[in-house]
């Protein structure tokens, strides 16, 4: 089931196959009632949550910190000429 609720325009109840079960008109205020089953699908997200984006953020911050530290210490690869490398 899919619910589409809008303040202006058409609100509707659509089943999993895309068939519109009920809809409202745009002319007057209406209320729709229907039983909506919850999806019972397995997903990896409840187990790991936001660990992937958080891990990526930590990796980027550590890489930036190490780059800044190497530039401050005079260890920057940007300063090397092709003959010195």
C-alpha positions, -999 to +999 in steps of 0.1 A: +000+000+000+011+035-007-005+066+008-002+099-010-014+128+011-014+164-001-027+197+011-036+208-024-044+184-052-054+148-051-047+124-022-049+087-029-045+052-016-026+030-040-019-007-037+014-025-042+006-031-079+000+006-086-038+003-087-056+033-072-080+021-045-094+054-034-088+091-043-101+125-034-113+152-056-097+187-057-130+204-052-138+197-016-121+185+016-123+148+020-109+121+044-099+086+032-100+055+055-084+021+047-064-006+063-027-003+054-005-033+061+030-027+072+058-041+050+076-071+064+108-070+044+142-078+058+168-050+054+204-046+064+198-010+076+183-020+110+215-040+117+242-015+106+223+018+106+243+048+095+277+031+100+287+033+063+283+071+059+297+077+094+327+056+086+332+074+053+331+108+072+356+096+097+379+083+069+377+117+051+384+137+083+414+115+092+428+118+056+424+156+057+440+158+091+470+137+080+474+158+048+473+190+069+498+176+093+522+165+065+520+200+049+527+217+082+557+194+089+571+203+054+566+167+041+543+177+013+545+158-020+532+189-038+565+206-034+586+179-051+597+184-087+597+155-111+635+151-108+633+148-070+605+122-070 
